[in-house]
């Protein structure tokens, strides 16, 4: 029973930390519709939560679609 309480407390703390850190993140790119984006000429680096710098929204969204873990932009610009 004590182990269950500890587990619930840890989950609650993780959820709270995710909520507070979300306010510090830049606006997240919309990866659903990239039809109007010229990926070949776009240079707008962004830093992902995986520690990689993506050259533009297209490269970021491509990686995000294929990722098994949740991805988000932690800052605009290089990591």
URSULBEL-V449746 format. One record per residue. N is the residue number from 0. PHI is phi in degrees with one decimal (* if undefined). NEAR is the number of other ideal C-beta (glycine too) atoms within 12 Angstrom. D_CENTER is the distance of its C-alpha to the mean C-alpha in Angstrom with 2 decimals. Layout:
# URSULBEL-V449746
n,phi,near,d_center
N,PHI,NEAR,D_CENTER
N,PHI,NEAR,D_CENTER
This chain:
# URSULBEL-V449746
n,phi,near,d_center
0,*,7,35.02
1,-65.8,8,33.88
2,-65.3,9,31.24
3,-65.4,10,29.88
4,-63.9,11,29.78
5,-63.0,12,27.97
6,-62.2,13,25.36
7,-63.2,14,24.91
8,-63.7,14,24.71
9,-63.9,14,21.97
10,-62.9,14,19.89
11,-63.1,14,20.59
12,-65.9,14,19.60
13,-64.7,14,16.23
14,-62.5,14,15.61
15,-65.9,13,16.96
16,-67.3,14,14.92
17,-66.7,17,11.64
18,-68.6,13,13.39
19,-72.9,12,14.60
20,-76.2,14,11.55
21,-63.1,18,9.78
22,-67.8,10,12.74
23,-88.1,14,12.04
24,-83.4,21,8.75
25,-71.9,18,9.74
26,-56.1,14,10.09
27,-84.8,22,7.41
28,-67.7,28,9.21
29,-89.9,15,11.42
30,-86.7,25,11.50
31,-71.5,12,14.54
32,-134.0,10,17.13
33,-112.0,20,17.37
34,-63.4,10,21.18
35,-97.2,10,21.89
36,-104.7,21,19.77
37,-87.7,13,21.86
38,-64.2,19,19.55
39,-70.9,10,22.50
40,-112.9,10,23.07
41,-75.4,20,19.75
42,-125.6,17,18.80
43,-147.5,23,15.85
44,-62.2,20,13.78
45,-144.0,35,10.20
46,-101.2,23,8.72
47,-86.3,33,5.73
48,-67.1,26,5.34
49,-87.2,20,8.12
50,84.6,12,10.27
51,-98.7,20,11.03
52,-94.7,23,11.94
53,-101.6,35,11.78
54,-68.9,23,14.93
55,-164.0,25,13.88
56,-62.5,30,11.97
57,-66.2,25,14.05
58,-68.3,28,13.22
59,-63.4,36,9.43
60,-65.9,28,10.10
61,-62.1,20,12.77
62,-66.4,26,10.86
63,-62.2,28,8.31
64,-62.6,14,11.65
65,-95.7,12,13.25
66,-85.3,18,10.92
67,-92.0,9,12.35
68,-107.1,11,9.61
69,-61.2,13,6.55
70,-121.9,27,3.53
71,-155.0,27,0.61
72,-86.3,34,4.10
73,-92.3,24,6.30
74,-163.6,20,9.36
75,-80.1,21,11.41
76,102.5,16,13.75
77,-70.0,16,14.19
78,-69.3,17,12.90
